[in-house]
Amino acid sequence: MRFKYFIIIALLCVAGLSGQSIDRQMDANRRQLESLKSEISRIKDSLSRVKKNETSVLKQIDLIDEHSALIARQKGILKQQSRLLQKQIQRTNRNLESTKQRLTQLKSLYAKRLVYAYKYGRMRQAELLLSSASLNQAMIRYRYLKEIEAHDRRTLKSIQKKKIEIEKLKAALKNNLKRKQDNIREQKRQESIYLSQKKEKNRLLKKIRWNQITYGKELAAREKEKENLIQILLELERKRQLDLERRQKQSLSAKPEKRTEPLVDFKFDNFRKAKGKLPWPVSGKVISKYGKHKDPKSKTYVKNTDIEIRSKLGTPVRCVFKGVVRVITYLPGYGNTVIVDHGNGYYTVYSHLDEIYVQKNSSVRTNQVIATVGDSGSLAGAKLQFGIYGKQKVYNPEKWLR
C-alpha cells in the first residue's frame, strides 16, 4: 500500500511539473508574438512610406519579404500554441474526471454515514457509552464518537471543496477551448495575409529588369549580409569564451552565481567526431555548393560559405546535431534564420526558413524538426541554406553530412 501511495504522489508531481512546463512555454510564446507584432507594425509603416515615395522595386521586395517572413514565424508560434492548448485541455479534462470520481466517492461515503446516523443516531451512541465496562472505556468510546463526528465534518468540507474545484476546472476548460478557437481563427487570418504578401512579392519580381548591374547590386547586398552573419557567429563565440572563463572562476569559488541562460553540454565535443555522419537537415537537391564559384548572372566570382538545398515549401527542417538554439532572426538575403550552438565553438546555420518551431535558448535534439523550408530572403524560390561554422572557421557542409 505504501509503495502504491508513493507511486500516486510521484505521478501527481510529474503531472504538476508538466502543467507548469506547458504554462511557461505558452507565456514565452505570448511574449514572442507580442514582440513580432511590434516588428510587423514597424515594417508595415516602412513599406507604406516606400510605396508612397515610389522607392525601388528591390527595396519594396525586401520589406515585403521581411513582412511575410515574420508572419511565417507568427504562424509557427501559433501552431505551437495550439498544440500546447490542446495538451492543457487534455490535462484539464483528466483532472476534471478524477475530481468528479473523487466527489462521487465522497458523496457515497457520506450518504452511508447519514443512513447509519438516521437509523441509530444518538440512541446508539448512548448505548455505547452506558454499556462501557469502566469509566476509562467510556472515555475512549466518547473520543472515538467525537472523532467520527469530526471525520463526517471533514468529509462534508471535502465534498464542498471538490464541488468548487470542479467549477474552477470547468471554467478553465471553457476558457482554454475559447482560446484554442481564437488561436485557429488567428492562424487562418495570418495565413491569408501571408499568401497575399507572397503574391505581391511575385508580382514585383516580374517587374524587375534583370541585367548585369541589377545582379551585381543584389550580389553586393548578399555579400554584406554574409559579413553580418559572420559577425553574429563571432559574437556568439566571444560570449562562449567569456562564459567558459566565468565557469572556471565559479568552479574555484565556494558560491557559484545563478545562470540566466542554459549551458550547452560542453562534454558533447563529438560534434567534431560526427564529421561525415551528420543527418541531412532536409531532403532535396544541392543547387549551390560550398566554395568559390563564378556567378553566371553577374559574371563575378563569389565564395559560398554554405550550401543551398532545393526543397518544397513547408518541408520539415531538422537539426543535424543536439545543441542549444542561440539565435532566431531575420537577415536580408538569408530570411528567417536559426543558429544552433553544438558546444566547443561549433554552430550550424539554417536560413530561408518559413515557420519556426523552437525558441531562443531552448535545447534541441538530433533530427528534431526546428522549422520548415521557406523562400524568405530568397529571390529564387523555396530552399534551405545550410552552413557549418566552428573554431572561427567555415566548413564544407557536404563533407560533414552523411
C-alpha positions, -999 to 999 in steps of 0.1 A, spaced: 0 0 0 28 24 9 45 17 -24 13 25 -43 9 57 -23 44 68 -33 37 60 -70 5 81 -69 23 110 -53 51 108 -79 26 107 -108 8 138 -94 42 156 -91 51 148 -127 17 160 -139 21 192 -119 56 198 -134 43 190 -169 15 216 -164 40 242 -152 62 235 -182 32 240 -206 23 273 -189 59 285 -191 61 276 -228 28 294 -235 39 325 -217 72 325 -237 51 321 -269 29 350 -260 59 373 -254 73 363 -288 40 370 -305 38 405 -289 74 412 -300 67 401 -335 35 422 -337 55 453 -329 82 444 -355 55 437 -382 39 471 -374 72 488 -379 78 471 -412 43 479 -424 49 516 -417 83 514 -436 66 496 -465 38 523 -467 65 551 -469 85 532 -495 54 527 -518 44 564 -513 78 576 -523 79 551 -552 112 537 -540 130 509 -560 112 476 -565 140 457 -549 136 478 -517 98 470 -517 106 433 -522 130 433 -493 103 448 -470 75 426 -482 99 396 -478 107 405 -442 70 412 -435 59 377 -448 89 361 -430 78 375 -397 42 364 -404 55 329 -411 72 330 -377 39 341 -361 22 311 -378 48 287 -364 43 301 -329 5 300 -332 7 263 -342 29 256 -312 4 275 -290 -24 254 -305 -6 222 -296 1 234 -261 -35 245 -256 -46 210 -267 -23 194 -241 -37 218 -215 -73 209 -225 -65 172 -222 -48 177 -188 -78 198 -175 -102 171 -188 -82 144 -169 -82 165 -137 -119 171 -141 -128 135 -145 -106 124 -115 -121 152 -93 -156 141 -103 -148 105 -94 -135 116 -60 -166 136 -54 -188 106 -62 -168 85 -37 -171 112 -10 -208 116 -16 -213 78 -14 -193 76 18 -212 105 33 -246 91 23 -238 58 41 -229 77 72 -262 97 70 -282 64 67 -263 50 97 -269 82 117 -306 81 108 -310 45 118 -291 46 151 -282 82 159 -280 94 195 -296 62 208 -267 40 196 -241 65 210 -258 65 244 -259 27 244 -222 25 236 -214 49 264 -237 33 290 -226 -3 282 -190 6 289 -173 -18 314 -153 11 330 -150 49 331 -118 46 311 -136 25 283 -164 51 283 -139 79 278 -122 60 249 -156 54 233 -166 90 237 -134 102 220 -140 77 192 -175 90 186 -162 126 186 -136 116 160 -163 101 138 -183 133 140 -151 153 131 -145 129 102 -180 135 90 -175 173 91 -142 169 72 -159 147 46 -186 174 41 -160 201 37 -141 179 12 -174 175 -8 -179 213 -9 -142 218 -18 -144 193 -47 -175 210 -60 -156 243 -61 -127 226 -78 -150 211 -104 -165 246 -112 -130 261 -115 -119 233 -138 -150 237 -159 -143 274 -162 -106 267 -171 -117 242 -197 -142 266 -212 -115 293 -213 -89 271 -230 -114 259 -256 -122 295 -264 -85 304 -266 -80 275 -290 -108 286 -312 -94 322 -312 -60 307 -320 -73 288 -350 -91 319 -363 -58 339 -359 -39 312 -378 -63 315 -407 -61 353 -407 -23 352 -407 -23 326 -434 -44 349 -456 -21 378 -450 9 356 -457 -5 344 -491 -13 379 -502 22 390 -493 36 361 -514 15 372 -544 27 408 -540 63 397 -539 59 375 -570 42 404 -588 71 427 -580 97 402 -590 82 401 -625 86 439 -628 124 437 -622 145 442 -653 174 418 -645 207 428 -660 243 426 -650 241 458 -629 209 446 -611 226 412 -604 257 430 -592 238 451 -567 219 420 -554 252 401 -551 268 430 -532 239 431 -508 242 393 -502 280 397 -495 272 424 -470 247 402 -452 272 373 -452 295 396 -432 267 404 -408 261 367 -403 298 361 -396 298 389 -371 268 373 -353 287 340 -351 319 357 -339 299 375 -312 284 341 -301 319 326 -299 331 356 -279 303 352 -254 310 314 -252 347 321 -244 337 346 -217 312 321 -203 339 294 -201 362 318 -182 333 326 -158 326 289 -153 362 283 -145 362 311 -119 329 298 -104 343 263 -100 371 278 -78 346 299 -57 325 285 -29 293 301 -40 285 298 -78 265 325 -95 230 320 -107 227 315 -145 200 331 -167 207 310 -198 210 272 -202 245 260 -207 254 238 -237 267 204 -226 303 212 -233 311 175 -229 295 166 -262 325 176 -283 318 146 -305 302 171 -330 337 172 -344 338 134 -344 305 133 -362 321 146 -394 307 126 -424 280 111 -402 255 140 -397 220 136 -410 208 159 -438 188 188 -424 163 185 -453 155 163 -482 163 178 -516 189 185 -542 221 206 -536 218 235 -561 246 257 -548 278 242 -535 304 254 -509 335 273 -521 345 297 -549 323 298 -580 316 322 -609 281 336 -608 267 332 -643 244 362 -640 267 388 -626 298 374 -642 317 378 -610 333 352 -586 316 345 -553 327 324 -523 299 304 -508 303 297 -471 274 272 -471 253 251 -494 217 256 -508 194 227 -509 163 229 -532 132 216 -514 95 221 -514 79 249 -494 68 236 -460 93 206 -459 104 199 -423 139 212 -415 157 190 -389 185 198 -365 216 178 -375 230 175 -340 219 182 -304 226 216 -290 210 249 -279 192 275 -301 212 307 -298 198 330 -325 164 333 -342 164 363 -365 156 377 -400 185 387 -422 181 402 -457 194 377 -482 190 349 -456 155 354 -445 143 336 -413 175 322 -398 182 298 -368 216 293 -353 222 263 -331 252 260 -308 267 225 -306 293 232 -280 331 238 -282 327 265 -307 307 247 -334 275 261 -349 250 252 -376 230 278 -395 196 272 -412 183 300 -434 154 308 -458 131 293 -432 93 297 -431 76 286 -398 100 282 -368 91 258 -340 119 264 -315 126 292 -290 158 310 -283 179 292 -256 158 260 -260 176 227 -262 172 207 -294 178 170 -302 194 154 -333 167 151 -360 143 173 -342 121 194 -365 130 230 -358 113 247 -388 100 244 -423 116 253 -457 106 287 -470 116 313 -495 122 342 -471 152 362 -482 153 343 -515 146 356 -550 148 321 -564 121 301 -547 120 277 -517 153 263 -505 173 257 -474 207 275 -469 228 254 -445 262 262 -431 286 248 -405 310 271 -386 335 261 -359 366 275 -342 361 307 -362 363 288 -395 337 279 -421 334 242 -433 321 225 -463 287 210 -451 287 182 -477 319 168 -461 301 166 -427 268 153 -439 265 115 -445 
